[in-house]
Amino acid sequence: MGIQNRNIATSILFSIISCGIYGIVWAYKASKEATSVANDEGTLEAILSIFFMPVGLFLTEKKFAEGCAMRNIPHKDNSIIYLILGFCGLGLVGLALLQKDLNELAPVQQ
C-alpha cells in the first residue's frame, strides 16, 4: 500500500492549468491508492473516476472506508458527499477531500 502525499492546492492548480488532464491522472492515482488500503486493485473505481467521477469517487470512498475499518484506522465514510459533489459539478472538490484523507494516512504508512 503506497500512498503518495500530494499538495492539494498544487494539484488543483495543475488541473486548471492543464485543462483537466492532470485532474484525470490525479483521480486515477488517488483511486488506486485509496482502494489499496482495502488490499484491492481498484481498477473499476479508477476507470470510473476518469469517465464518470461521481460514481468512481463514491465507490473509491466505500472501498477506502472498508479498508480503514479492516486496519482499525479511524475514518468517516464520506461516499454520499462525494456523490452529491460530483453530480453538482464539483468533482474536483470531492477529489481534493479524498486526497486530504489520503494525506492524513500517508505519514502513517511511511
PLY file of the C-alpha trace (Angstrom):
ply
format ascii 1.0
element vertex 110
property float x
property float y
property float z
element edge 109
property int vertex1
property int vertex2
end_header
0.00 0.00 0.00
1.88 3.04 -1.27
0.12 6.32 -0.66
1.75 9.46 -2.03
1.36 12.69 -0.07
0.25 15.34 -2.59
-0.17 19.08 -2.13
-3.87 19.66 -2.76
-3.57 23.30 -3.84
-0.84 22.44 -6.34
-2.86 19.53 -7.70
-5.91 21.76 -8.21
-3.75 24.42 -9.88
-2.16 21.85 -12.22
-5.64 20.53 -13.05
-6.80 24.01 -14.03
-3.64 24.86 -15.98
-3.73 21.57 -17.90
-7.46 21.94 -18.70
-8.29 18.88 -16.61
-5.65 16.47 -17.90
-3.76 16.46 -14.61
-7.10 16.02 -12.82
-7.69 12.80 -14.75
-4.28 11.44 -13.78
-4.79 12.60 -10.19
-8.22 10.92 -9.99
-6.78 7.67 -11.33
-3.85 7.62 -8.91
-5.92 8.68 -5.89
-8.47 5.95 -6.63
-5.78 3.29 -6.95
-4.12 4.44 -3.70
-7.39 4.64 -1.76
-8.54 1.18 -2.82
-5.12 -0.26 -1.99
-5.93 0.38 1.68
-8.54 -2.40 1.33
-5.98 -4.63 -0.44
-7.89 -4.21 -3.69
-6.55 -3.29 -7.13
-9.31 -0.73 -7.64
-9.27 -0.92 -11.43
-13.03 -0.43 -11.77
-13.04 2.51 -9.36
-10.07 4.14 -11.09
-11.64 3.82 -14.54
-14.96 5.17 -13.28
-13.12 8.08 -11.62
-11.81 9.03 -15.04
-15.00 8.65 -17.08
-17.77 9.16 -14.50
-16.22 10.84 -11.47
-19.25 10.93 -9.11
-19.71 7.16 -9.16
-15.96 6.46 -9.28
-15.27 8.55 -6.18
-18.32 7.07 -4.44
-17.06 3.51 -4.96
-13.49 4.50 -4.14
-14.57 6.04 -0.84
-16.61 2.93 0.01
-13.52 0.73 -0.50
-11.30 3.21 1.35
-13.65 3.25 4.37
-13.81 -0.54 4.29
-10.00 -0.76 4.24
-9.68 1.72 7.10
-12.15 -0.33 9.14
-10.16 -3.52 8.43
-6.97 -1.83 9.63
-8.62 -0.14 12.63
-7.88 3.32 11.23
-10.48 5.91 12.27
-12.23 7.23 9.18
-15.72 8.53 8.44
-17.35 7.29 5.23
-17.91 10.35 3.02
-19.10 8.50 -0.07
-22.52 10.21 -0.22
-20.83 13.62 -0.01
-18.57 12.71 -2.96
-21.58 11.53 -4.96
-23.50 14.76 -4.31
-20.47 16.95 -5.07
-19.86 15.07 -8.30
-23.41 15.45 -9.55
-23.32 19.16 -8.67
-20.26 19.60 -10.90
-17.83 19.81 -8.00
-15.96 16.55 -8.56
-12.65 18.34 -8.11
-13.71 19.28 -4.57
-14.53 15.64 -3.85
-11.17 14.61 -5.24
-9.46 17.18 -3.01
-11.32 15.81 0.04
-10.25 12.26 -0.86
-6.65 13.45 -1.22
-6.89 15.13 2.20
-7.87 11.79 3.72
-5.05 10.04 1.85
-2.54 12.66 3.01
-3.57 12.05 6.61
-2.90 8.34 6.14
0.32 8.70 4.12
2.69 9.55 7.03
1.40 6.52 8.97
2.46 4.22 6.13
5.96 5.65 5.59
0 1
1 2
2 3
3 4
4 5
5 6
6 7
7 8
8 9
9 10
10 11
11 12
12 13
13 14
14 15
15 16
16 17
17 18
18 19
19 20
20 21
21 22
22 23
23 24
24 25
25 26
26 27
27 28
28 29
29 30
30 31
31 32
32 33
33 34
34 35
35 36
36 37
37 38
38 39
39 40
40 41
41 42
42 43
43 44
44 45
45 46
46 47
47 48
48 49
49 50
50 51
51 52
52 53
53 54
54 55
55 56
56 57
57 58
58 59
59 60
60 61
61 62
62 63
63 64
64 65
65 66
66 67
67 68
68 69
69 70
70 71
71 72
72 73
73 74
74 75
75 76
76 77
77 78
78 79
79 80
80 81
81 82
82 83
83 84
84 85
85 86
86 87
87 88
88 89
89 90
90 91
91 92
92 93
93 94
94 95
95 96
96 97
97 98
98 99
99 100
100 101
101 102
102 103
103 104
104 105
105 106
106 107
107 108
108 109
